[in-house]
Amino acid sequence: MITLDKFIEKRLKDDQKNLFDLKKKDLNLQDCVNYVFEYFNTYINIDKTQSLQIENNEKLEKYQK
């Protein structure tokens, strides 16, 4: 499995992004965030039961506070 930093590096190279262009700073940041979401949606598999368990644990922690 590819790491997140390698994935972002690959996507930046494929899309020919210049991160040092200050005029496109907002757009580049948005693209990088989208790359992170794409990585997690593509490479990280969480089935429904695990997803539900995580959600329930978060609710439980919230109510315990």
N, C-alpha and C positions, 0 to 999 in steps of 0.2 A: 504494500500500500504506500502511496506517495504521501509525504508530509505536507502540512499546510503551507509552510514557507516555500517549498519547492513547487507546489501547485500554483501559488500566487505568482512566483517568479516565471513559471512557464506561461501562465495566462498573460502576464504583462508583456512578455516577449512576443507571444502570438498576436496580441492586439497592437503591438508596437506602441506602447504607452511610454510617454516621457514624464516621469514623476517629478522632474525638476522644472517643468513648465508651470510657473506660478499663475498664469492666466487660466489654466485648466485644473487648478488645485481642487475645486469642489467636485468637478466631474471625475477626476482621478480617485478621489477619496470614495465617492459613491461606487465607482467600479470595483475598487478593492473590497469594499464591504459586500458587494454582490458576489465577488469571487469567494469570499469566506462562506457565504450562504450556499453557494453552488457546491463548494467542497463538502460541506456537511450534508447536503442533500444527496450528493453523489457517492461519497466514500464512507460515510458513517451511517451504518444501518441500525436503526432502533425499531424493533418491531412494536406492534400496538400495545402489547402487555407491558413491555418495559416503559413505553411512553406514558401509559396510564399510571404505572407505579411511580414514576418520577413526578408526575403531576400531583398525585395524591400525597406524596412525601412533601412537596412544596406547600400544599395546602395545610398539611399537618403542622409543619414548622411555623407557618403564618399564624395559625390558631394558638399555638403554644406560647407565642410571645405576648 
